[in-house]
Amino acid sequence: MGRTHSIRSVAWLAILPASPFAAIICDAALHVPAPGWLRFANLGASVVLLALGYVLPALRPLRGYLRSIALLVLGYVILLQIENTEWWRARFIGAPAWQFVFADSILELIPCLLLALSLVGSGLTRRDLFLTRGSLRAAFPMPFGLPSGSWAWLGPFFTIFLAGPLVLQLMSTVGPDLHLLQRAIRGLPLALGFSVFNAAQEEFRFRSVLLGRLVPVVGGSQALWMTSTLFGLGHWFGHPSGATGVVMAGFAGFIWGKSMLDTGGFAWAWMIHAFQDLVIFGLLLMSTS
C-alpha cells in the first residue's frame, strides 16, 4: 500500500510542472504575469522527479511516465521561447485571435515530437497507446448497476452535448459578431483543417502517450483523472478559458479518455474533440479581436 501511494503521489505531482498550474496561481491569486523563469523552473521540477524515478527503486514503474513528462515540459519550454521572440511578437500582436491559435497549434508539434521521442525503447505498441480506431460500438459501463450504454450512440450524443456549454462560454469570452458569419463560412476549409489537426495532436499529447504510460502502473481510473486534470488546467489561458474553461475542458478530457479506455482506440475522442475545435475556430473567425 505504501509503495502504491508513493507512485500515485509522484504521478500526480508530475502533473503540476507539465501544466500551467504555477502560471494560474500568478494570474488568479497574485494578479501578476507569470515570470519568464517559471517555464525553466517547471522543467527543473520535472527533471528532479525523473531523477527520483531512477534513484528510488519504489518509483521504478514510473520512469517511463516521468521521462515522457520531462520531454513534454522541455517541448513547452522551446515553444514558449519561440513565442517570446521579437519576430513572433511582431507577427501576432494585434493579429486576429484565430491566426495566433492556428500558429500555436502548429508549434505544439514540438512537445508532441519530444513526447514521441520519449517512447523510443519503451516497447509500447500502437494498441498500448490507443493509436488504433478501436471499437466504435464498445460498451460504456454505467454506474449504480445501470445497463451499459454503447459508444455507437454516446459518441454522437457527447459531440452535441459538449458543444452547447462551449458555445455559451465562448459567447462571453470571445465575443463573436454574428454579422461576421460569412467570414466563418468562407473560412470553413481552414477551420476543418485546424480542427482535425489540433484534435489529433492534443489527443496524442494529453491522452495517448500518458494513458499508455500510466494505465499499467496506476490503473485506468487514476490515469483518467490525471490526464483529465492536466487537460483541464491547460485551458486556463486557452479556449475555453478561465475557471469555467478548466472545468469544461477537464470534463471533456475525461469523456475522451474514457472513450479510449472503453473502445481501445482514439477514433471517438478524435472525432468529438475535432467537432469542438471546429466550433471554437468558427467562433474565433467571427471575433473582432
C-alpha positions in Angstrom: 0.0 0.0 0.0 2.8 2.4 0.9 4.6 1.9 -2.4 1.3 2.3 -4.4 0.6 5.5 -2.5 4.1 6.8 -3.3 3.7 6.0 -7.0 0.3 7.7 -7.2 1.5 10.8 -5.3 4.5 11.3 -7.5 2.5 10.7 -10.7 0.0 13.4 -9.6 2.9 15.7 -8.6 4.4 15.4 -12.0 1.1 16.9 -13.5 1.9 20.3 -11.9 5.1 21.3 -13.9 3.5 19.8 -17.0 0.6 22.2 -16.7 0.3 26.0 -16.3 -0.6 25.5 -12.6 2.0 28.0 -11.3 1.1 30.5 -14.0 -2.5 30.1 -13.0 -1.6 30.9 -9.4 0.2 34.1 -10.6 -2.8 35.1 -12.7 -5.7 34.2 -10.4 -4.2 34.6 -6.9 -1.3 37.1 -7.2 -2.7 39.0 -10.2 0.8 39.3 -11.8 2.1 38.0 -15.1 4.0 34.7 -14.9 7.7 35.4 -14.7 9.9 34.3 -17.6 11.9 31.9 -15.4 8.8 29.9 -14.5 9.0 27.7 -17.5 12.6 26.7 -16.6 11.5 26.1 -13.0 8.8 23.7 -14.4 11.5 21.9 -16.5 13.8 21.7 -13.4 11.0 20.2 -11.3 10.1 17.6 -13.9 13.8 16.7 -14.3 14.1 16.3 -10.5 11.1 14.0 -10.4 12.6 12.0 -13.3 15.9 11.7 -11.3 14.0 10.5 -8.3 12.4 7.8 -10.5 15.9 6.5 -11.1 17.2 7.0 -7.6 14.3 5.5 -5.7 13.6 1.8 -6.5 10.0 2.2 -5.4 9.4 4.7 -8.3 10.9 2.4 -11.0 7.5 1.7 -12.6 7.0 5.4 -13.1 10.3 6.0 -15.0 8.7 5.9 -18.5 5.9 8.3 -17.5 8.3 10.7 -15.8 10.6 10.6 -18.9 7.6 11.4 -21.1 6.6 14.3 -18.8 10.1 15.7 -18.7 10.4 15.7 -22.5 6.9 17.2 -22.8 7.8 20.1 -20.5 11.0 20.6 -22.5 8.8 20.9 -25.6 6.8 23.6 -23.9 9.9 25.5 -22.9 11.0 25.5 -26.5 7.6 26.5 -27.7 7.4 29.4 -25.2 10.9 30.6 -26.1 9.8 30.8 -29.8 6.6 32.7 -28.8 8.7 35.2 -26.8 10.9 36.1 -29.7 10.7 39.6 -31.2 9.6 38.1 -34.6 6.7 36.2 -33.1 5.5 39.2 -31.1 5.7 41.5 -34.0 3.8 39.0 -36.2 0.9 38.3 -33.8 0.5 41.4 -31.7 -2.7 42.9 -33.0 -3.4 39.9 -35.2 -6.8 38.2 -35.1 -7.0 35.6 -32.4 -7.6 32.8 -34.9 -4.2 33.4 -36.5 -2.4 33.0 -33.2 -4.4 29.9 -32.3 -3.6 28.3 -35.7 0.1 29.1 -35.5 0.3 28.0 -31.8 -1.3 24.6 -32.7 1.5 24.1 -35.3 4.2 24.9 -32.8 2.7 22.4 -30.4 4.1 19.7 -32.7 7.4 20.4 -30.8 6.2 18.9 -27.5 4.4 16.2 -29.5 7.6 15.2 -31.2 9.6 15.2 -28.0 6.8 13.1 -26.4 7.1 10.7 -29.2 10.8 10.6 -28.7 10.2 9.5 -25.1 8.7 6.3 -26.4 11.9 5.1 -28.1 12.8 1.8 -26.5 9.6 1.7 -24.4 8.2 -1.4 -26.2 4.8 0.2 -26.2 2.7 -0.7 -29.3 0.1 1.4 -31.2 -2.6 -0.5 -29.3 -0.9 0.3 -26.0 -1.0 4.0 -27.0 -4.6 3.8 -28.2 -3.4 4.7 -31.7 -5.9 2.5 -33.4 -9.5 3.1 -34.4 -10.9 1.0 -31.6 -14.4 -0.5 -31.4 -16.8 2.3 -32.2 -19.7 0.2 -30.7 -17.9 -0.7 -27.5 -19.9 -0.8 -24.3 -20.0 2.2 -21.9 -20.2 0.8 -18.4 -22.8 2.7 -16.4 -22.7 3.4 -12.6 -25.1 2.1 -9.9 -25.7 -1.1 -11.7 -27.5 0.5 -14.7 -27.5 -1.3 -18.0 -24.4 -0.5 -20.1 -24.7 2.1 -22.9 -22.9 2.0 -26.2 -20.4 4.4 -27.8 -22.4 3.9 -31.0 -24.9 6.5 -29.6 -22.9 8.0 -26.8 -20.3 9.3 -29.3 -22.8 11.4 -31.3 -24.5 12.4 -28.0 -21.3 13.8 -26.4 -20.4 15.5 -29.7 -23.5 17.7 -29.4 -23.8 17.8 -25.6 -20.3 19.2 -25.1 -20.8 21.8 -27.8 -23.7 23.6 -26.1 -21.8 24.9 -23.0 -18.8 25.5 -25.1 -20.7 27.9 -27.4 -22.2 29.7 -24.3 -18.8 30.2 -22.7 -17.2 31.4 -25.9 -20.0 33.9 -26.5 -18.9 35.7 -23.4 -15.1 35.3 -23.7 -14.5 35.5 -27.4 -17.5 37.7 -28.3 -18.2 36.6 -31.8 -20.1 39.0 -34.1 -23.0 37.3 -35.9 -22.5 39.9 -38.7 -19.3 38.1 -39.5 -21.0 34.8 -40.2 -20.0 35.0 -43.8 -16.3 35.1 -42.8 -16.7 32.0 -40.8 -18.4 30.2 -43.8 -15.6 31.3 -46.1 -13.1 30.1 -43.6 -14.7 26.7 -43.2 -11.9 24.7 -45.1 -9.3 26.3 -42.8 -11.5 25.6 -39.7 -11.9 22.0 -40.8 -8.1 21.6 -41.3 -7.4 23.1 -37.9 -9.9 21.1 -36.0 -8.8 17.7 -37.5 -5.1 18.6 -36.9 -5.4 20.2 -33.5 -7.6 17.4 -32.1 -5.2 14.8 -33.3 -2.1 16.4 -31.7 -3.9 17.2 -28.5 -5.2 13.7 -28.1 -1.7 12.4 -28.7 -0.2 14.9 -26.3 -2.7 14.8 -23.4 -4.0 11.3 -23.6 -2.5 8.6 -25.9 1.1 8.6 -24.5 0.3 9.5 -20.9 -2.6 6.9 -20.7 -0.3 4.3 -22.3 2.3 5.1 -19.7 0.0 5.4 -16.6 -2.7 2.7 -17.1 -0.3 -0.3 -16.4 1.1 1.5 -13.4 -1.7 3.2 -11.6 -4.8 1.7 -13.3 -7.3 3.2 -15.7 -9.3 5.2 -13.2 -6.3 7.1 -11.8 -4.8 7.6 -15.2 -8.1 9.0 -16.5 -8.3 11.5 -13.6 -4.7 12.6 -14.0 -4.8 13.2 -17.8 -8.2 15.0 -17.4 -6.8 17.3 -14.8 -3.8 18.1 -17.0 -6.0 18.8 -19.9 -8.3 21.0 -17.9 -5.5 23.1 -16.3 -4.0 23.6 -19.8 -7.1 25.5 -20.8 -6.9 28.3 -18.2 -5.3 30.6 -20.9 -6.9 28.8 -23.8 -10.4 28.3 -25.4 -12.5 27.7 -23.4 -10.6 29.8 -20.8 -10.6 30.7 -17.1 -12.0 28.6 -14.2 -15.1 27.5 -16.2 -12.8 26.6 -19.1 -10.7 24.4 -16.8 -13.9 22.6 -15.6 -15.3 22.2 -19.1 -12.1 21.0 -20.6 -11.4 18.7 -17.7 -14.9 17.1 -18.1 -14.4 16.8 -21.9 -11.0 15.3 -21.4 -12.5 12.8 -19.0 -15.1 11.7 -21.6 -12.4 11.5 -24.4 -10.1 9.5 -22.1 -13.0 7.2 -21.1 -13.7 6.6 -24.8 -10.1 5.5 -25.3 -10.2 3.1 -22.4 -13.6 1.7 -23.4 -13.0 1.3 -27.1 -9.3 0.6 -27.1 -8.7 3.4 -29.7 -8.7 7.1 -30.4 -11.5 7.4 -33.0 -14.3 8.7 -30.8 -12.0 11.0 -28.8 -10.6 12.5 -32.1 -14.0 13.0 -33.7 -15.7 14.5 -30.7 -12.7 16.7 -30.0 -12.4 17.8 -33.6 -16.1 19.0 -33.6 -15.5 21.1 -30.5 -12.4 22.6 -32.2 -14.4 23.4 -35.3 -16.9 25.3 -33.1 -14.1 27.2 -31.4 -12.3 28.1 -34.6 -15.5 29.1 -36.3 -16.4 31.5 -33.4 -12.9 32.9 -33.5 -13.3 33.7 -37.1 -16.3 35.7 -36.2 -14.5 37.5 -33.5 -13.2 41.1 -34.0 -10.3 40.6 -31.6 
